[in-house]
């Protein structure tokens, strides 16, 4: 499902119990200097990530200052975040001239402790030859595994201009095991928000539900949101443009993601450099 770019007026783009991705929550909050925004989402743990600007976050009697610091866009600096426990009330205060701040969430009932993330975990994979070159900055990733319930939060960048992402096609819409009891796929709802450089760039998101049958394709613009409840979901950006997408994953039964690669294309896991390292980081 595609949600076109729009002014959401600081209201959730993907609210609790969304019919397509009930395990996800997503909001974009825009503030100017000195403005504050309060929120709480019962039954969902969340993560606050400034896309641009600098904020202070208050939660559970704790204050996390000078969070963020990126300038004109998501390419201008490195990501930082604050983990907000399930159902906790949090306050975002804008310290810079302006901020655009992402709030990512996953359904989870247990209440954990808040913490900030000032350094991300980084992985780069793919190649120019295979048109799959990209980097991933994990904000809530493998390093925070024991401190988070079901939520994974990352930023993904195409390296160079143009090319494929999410390839080989994969899905993660069903909890299932093989005949030996080994987990071969997990149910993780996923939400993306896209940006392009230059910002008049564009891409195509494919969602294919059945092997050998045509799926759906959506044209992505700067600010587009994609909800992925099921299906294989590669995307491709136009030549000459860089693509970024903010990624939210929420697991149904566990936090670690197990992707199932589309059988037709699964052999390319062995031919695209770094795919296995990328998979290992979504834990």
N, C-alpha and C positions, 0 to 999 in steps of 0.2 A: 504494500500500500504506500502511495506517495502523498505526502502533504506538501503542497506548494509553499514557497517562501511567503511569509506574511508577518505583519506586526501582531504578535501574540499578546501584547500589552501586559507582559509579565505573568500571563496565565499559562498553565501547563499545556504544552503541545501534545504530550502523551500523559494522560492523567492515570491515576490509580485504577486498576481493573479495566484497562483498555481492552476492547473485544478482540483486537488483533494481536497485541503483545501484553497480556495481563501481568507478565512478570517484570515489565519495565515501567519506568517513570522518566519524563524528560521535560525540562523547562528551560527557557532562555530568559534571563533577567537583564534588563538594560536600566542603568542608573547613572546619574550625574553626581558630581562631587558633593559629599555630605548626605546624600539620600540613603535610606535604609530599606531593606526588604526582609520581612519575616515570613517564614513558612514552616510547616511540618506536615509529614505524610505518614499517617498511621499505617503500620504494617509494611513500610518500605524503608530500607537503609538507603542513604543517598551520599553523593559526593559532589562538592562544589568545586568547579574548575573555571577560573576566569579565562575567557577566550582572549580578551584584551583588557587592559587596565589593571588596577591594583585595588584589592578589597581587604577589609578586616572581617573575620568571621567569628561570631560569638555563639557558643553552644555548650550547654550543660555546665555553666559557670566558668568555662575556659574561653580564652581569647587568642585567636591566631591572627597576627598582624602581618601587613605587607605581603599579602598573598597575590601571586601573579606577577605583574610588571611588564607584560607584553605590550607593544605599542600599537601600530596601525592594524595589524592582522595577526592571524595564528602562526604565520611564518616568522614573526618578529619577536623571537625569544622562546623560552622553554616553558612547558606546562608545569603547574603546581596545583595541588588540590587539598581539600579537607574532607575527611570521612565523617559523616553525620550518622549517629546510631538510629536504628529504626524508631520512627515516631517522634524523635526529638525535635524540639523547636530550635530553629537556627535563625540567626540574623546576619545578613550580608550588608556591609556598610562600604560605600564607594569612597576610596581615598584619592583616586586620580581624578582628572577632569571628567572622565566617563569610563564606564565599564560595560562590557557585554559578558555575562557570566552564565555558564552552563550548569544545570543541576541534573545529575544522572542518578537514577535509582533502580533498585531491584527489590522484589517482594521478599521479605524476611522478617520473622517475628521476634527473634531473640535480640535483646538489646546489648550491644557491645560498647566499647569505649571510643570516643572521638580521637582523631589524630590528624596531623598534617603530613603532606607529602611534598617535600621540597626538591627531591631529585627523582627523576623517572628512570625506569629500566628500558633500555634501548635495544632494538634488534633491526637488522636490515637484511632483506632477502630479495630473491629474484635476480634478473639480469636485463641489461639493455637488449641483448640478443633475443630474449624471449618476450620482450615488451612487458615484463612483470616486475620491474625494479621498484621497490618501495621500502619505506622505513616505518617502524611502529614505535611509539613512545607510550609505554605502559605506566599509567598513573596509579591505578589499583590493579596490580598484576601479581606475578608469582611471589615477589618479595613481601607482599602484604597478605599472603594467603591465610595465615593463622589469626589475622586481626579483622577479617571481613567475612560476612556470611555467604552471600550468593553473587555479589556484584563484581564485575570486571569492567574497568574503564580504561580506554586507550585513545590515542590519536594516531591516525594513519596518514602518511604522506606518499604520493607518488614521487619517485626520484627521477628527475628529468621531466620532460614535457610529453604527455600522452602515455597511453599504455593501459594494461589490464590490472585490476585488483580483485582479490577474492578468487583467484584462479590457481590451481584447477577448481572448478565449481564444487562446492561442498554444501552440506546442510547440517543442521543440528536441531531437529524439531521433534525427536522421539527418544525417550529413554529406552535403550534396548541393549541386550547382550547376545553374544554368539552361543553356540551349543556348549562351549566350555565354561560359560559364565563370565567371559571377559567383556567388559563394556566396549561396545563398538560405536555408540552414538549417545549423546546426551541431549535432553531438551533444554535449550537455551533460547529465550526470546532475545531479539537483537534490534537495536534502533541506531540509525545513523543520522548525522547532520553534516551536510556537505558545504565546502567552500572551494573557490577556484581563484587561481592567480594567473593572469588578470581575472578580475571578478566577473567578466562577461563570458567566461568559459562555460563549458557544458559537458555532460557525460550521459551515459545510458546505464541504467540499472536493470539487469535481467533477473527475473524470478521464474524458475522452471520447476513445476511441481511433480511432473512425471517424466521418467526417462523416455526419450524418443518422441515426446509430444511437445509442440510449441508452448512456450510459457508467455509471460507478460514482460513488457519493456516500458520503462518510464524515463522520460527526459528529465535530467537533474539540472537545476540551476543553482546559483549561489544562494545558500540558505535552505535548500530542499531538505526535507526529512523523509527517511524511508523506514517503514516498520516491517520487520521480518519475523513473522510467526512460523513460517514453514517454507520449504523449498530450497533449491540450489540458487545461489545468488551472487554471481560474478558481476562486475561492473567495469566500464571502460570509459576513459576520458579522451576527449578530442586531442589530436596532435597540436602541440604548441601551447598547451595549458597544463599547469600543475593542479593537482587535486588533493584536497584534505578532507578527511571525515572523522568526526567525533563519534566514538563507538561505545555503546552501552550494551553489555550482556548480562542477563539475569538467568541463573540456573534454577530449574524446578527442584531437583533433588540433591545437587551438589554444585560447588563453585567451579571446579575444574571442567573446562570445555573439552569434549571429545567430538571432533568433526568427522562426518562421514563424507568421503570424497565420491563424487559422481562416478559410477563404474566405468562409463565410456571414456572418461578423461583421467582416471585415477593414476594411470601409469606415469603421468607427467609430474607426480610427486617426486619421482626419481630423477627427472631431467631438469627441473627448475631449481637453481641453487638456493639453499637455505630454507626450503619449505619445512623441513623437519625441525629445525631450530625455532622457526616461527610457531609451529604447532606446540612445541614444548613450553613456550612462554605463556600460553593461555591456561594457566593452572591456578 
